[in-house]
Amino acid sequence: MSRSIRDFDTYATCLVGKFETADTYYRRCSSASFIGNVAVPLLCVSALDDPVCTREAIPWDECRANKNVVLATPQHGGHLALFEGIAAKSLWWVRAVDEFLSILHSSPFMHKQKKR
């Protein structure tokens, strides 16, 4: 029985995915190696209290280095929930995505046509 996600990854994910160690799996499957190549606007959302994708796993430096990447890291949200307010009647990410897309839509850079 696994007592943590790392245990699970060590004994199950590594076996099925044929990775030498959990760290090898994390390194090879991390988004960190792809963030630098992002050429279009990208909103990344990761709650700081996420028990699966912990704050240590967030590619902070890589996101800061790419002007196309916006990294939103709310304090709370867990893994994929991101509810808002004490009654949790709305989802935080919906408002964040709406704001992100509205800003993109109003940007003069988004409406330029490339010359052929």
Secondary structure, DSSP 4 states (H G I P E B T S, - for coil): --SSHHHHIIIIIHHHHT-SSHHHHHHHH-THHHHTT--S-EEEE--TT-SSS-GGGS-HHHHHH-TTEEEE--S--TTTT-EETTTT-EEHHHHHHHHHHHHHHH-GGGGPPPP-
